[in-house]
Amino acid sequence: MAQLSKHLKELRVLFCQTSPASASTRSFVEKNYKELKKANPKLPILIRECSGTQPQLWARYDMGVERGIRLEGMSETQISKAVGDLAKGGASLKS
């Protein structure tokens, strides 16, 4: 996760503050945000909390290309893998 800014222009995490469906996403953000930001200080990491929102992860790449993943039902480990997968997706766009 230390090389996110190499392939991503922006990372957005959307979730509900109270819903059980967003519980693991909230926990992931609470435990990993500081580490992610420290490792990628220039990468905008946006946290969007909105009542009733399904948990989602969005990545923006060069030329405005965006990809998203629904996080409902995922564990924190699976969410971490999803972040890495989105970063790898940015690498493939540059090839």
C-alpha positions as CSV (number, residue, x, y, z in Angstrom):
1,M,0.0,0.0,0.0
2,A,3.0,2.3,0.2
3,Q,3.1,2.7,-3.6
4,L,-0.5,3.8,-4.1
5,S,0.4,7.3,-5.2
6,K,2.6,5.9,-8.0
7,H,-0.5,4.6,-9.9
8,L,-3.5,6.5,-8.4
9,K,-4.5,10.2,-8.6
10,E,-7.2,9.9,-5.9
11,L,-8.7,7.3,-3.6
12,R,-12.2,7.7,-2.2
13,V,-13.9,5.7,0.5
14,L,-17.7,6.0,0.8
15,F,-19.7,4.5,3.7
16,C,-22.5,5.1,6.2
17,Q,-21.6,6.1,9.7
18,T,-24.1,3.7,11.4
19,S,-25.1,0.9,9.1
20,P,-23.9,-2.7,9.8
21,A,-23.1,-3.1,6.1
22,S,-20.4,-0.4,6.5
23,A,-18.9,-1.6,9.8
24,S,-15.8,-3.3,8.3
25,T,-15.2,-0.3,6.0
26,R,-15.4,2.1,9.0
27,S,-13.0,-0.1,10.9
28,F,-10.6,-0.3,8.0
29,V,-10.5,3.5,7.7
30,E,-10.0,3.9,11.5
31,K,-7.1,1.5,11.6
32,N,-5.4,2.2,8.2
33,Y,-6.0,5.9,7.3
34,K,-3.0,7.3,9.1
35,E,-0.6,4.6,7.7
36,L,-2.0,5.1,4.1
37,K,-1.6,8.9,4.4
38,K,1.9,8.7,5.9
39,A,3.0,6.3,3.1
40,N,1.3,8.4,0.4
41,P,1.4,12.0,1.6
42,K,0.6,13.6,-1.8
43,L,-2.3,11.2,-2.7
44,P,-5.7,12.7,-2.0
45,I,-7.5,10.1,0.2
46,L,-11.1,11.2,0.6
47,I,-13.4,9.8,3.2
48,R,-17.1,10.3,2.5
49,E,-19.6,9.5,5.2
50,C,-23.3,9.7,4.3
51,S,-26.3,8.1,5.9
52,G,-27.6,5.2,3.9
53,T,-24.6,5.0,1.6
54,Q,-23.4,1.5,0.6
55,P,-19.7,1.0,1.3
56,Q,-17.6,1.6,-1.8
57,L,-14.0,2.2,-2.8
58,W,-13.2,4.4,-5.9
59,A,-9.9,5.0,-7.5
60,R,-9.2,7.8,-10.0
61,Y,-6.3,7.3,-12.5
62,D,-4.8,9.4,-15.2
63,M,-7.1,11.0,-17.8
64,G,-10.0,10.9,-15.4
65,V,-10.5,7.1,-15.6
66,E,-12.3,5.8,-12.5
67,R,-12.9,2.3,-11.1
68,G,-15.0,1.4,-8.2
69,I,-15.6,-1.6,-5.9
70,R,-18.5,-2.3,-3.7
71,L,-17.3,-3.2,-0.2
72,E,-20.5,-4.6,1.4
73,G,-19.8,-7.9,3.1
74,M,-16.0,-7.6,2.8
75,S,-13.7,-8.0,5.8
76,E,-10.9,-5.5,6.6
77,T,-8.4,-7.9,4.9
78,Q,-10.5,-8.1,1.8
79,I,-10.8,-4.3,1.7
80,S,-7.0,-3.9,2.0
81,K,-6.6,-6.3,-0.9
82,A,-9.2,-4.3,-2.9
83,V,-7.1,-1.2,-2.4
84,G,-4.1,-3.0,-3.7
85,D,-6.0,-4.4,-6.6
86,L,-7.2,-0.9,-7.6
87,A,-3.6,0.4,-7.4
88,K,-2.4,-2.5,-9.7
89,G,-5.2,-1.6,-12.1
90,G,-3.7,1.8,-12.4
91,A,-0.3,0.2,-13.3
92,S,-1.9,-1.7,-16.1
93,L,-3.5,1.5,-17.5
94,K,0.0,3.0,-17.7
95,S,1.4,0.1,-19.7
